[in-house]
Structures are given as C-alpha cells and as structure tokens.
Amino acid sequence: ADWFFSQIEQTPWIEEIFQHEIQYTGLIQCFEELSQGIITPLKVFVSYE
C-alpha cells in the first residue's frame, strides 16, 4: 500500500482507472450503495488522506 500511495503522487493519471472515488469515512455508505445496486463501479478508489 505504501508503494501505491507514493506512486499516485507521481502519476496522477493512475486515478483515472477507478470508476468511483470516496473518502475512507464513506466506506460503510459505499458498501450499502453497492449492495443495493445504487452504484455499480468495478473499481473504487478509497482515499485515506
């Protein structure tokens, strides 16, 4: 994980592969929306900053 986060700062385009972006505080809501079919991304970027 440390490697990934250091690489994101150097390659901002890497975030484009994710279809949904949330803060870590929104994980529960994200899983609820996924289970209810409200959102259907294949990849979710979770920011821990």
FENRAVEN-V549273 format. One record per run of one state. SS is the DSSP state (~ for helix, > for strand, _ for the rest). FROM is the first residue (numbers start at 1). TO is the last residue. If there is no record, write none. Layout:
# FENRAVEN-V549273
ss=SS from=FROM to=TO
ss=SS from=FROM to=TO
This chain:
# FENRAVEN-V549273
ss=_ from=1 to=1
ss=~ from=2 to=10
ss=_ from=11 to=11
ss=~ from=12 to=17
ss=_ from=18 to=19
ss=> from=20 to=23
ss=~ from=24 to=36
ss=_ from=37 to=43
ss=> from=44 to=47
ss=_ from=48 to=49
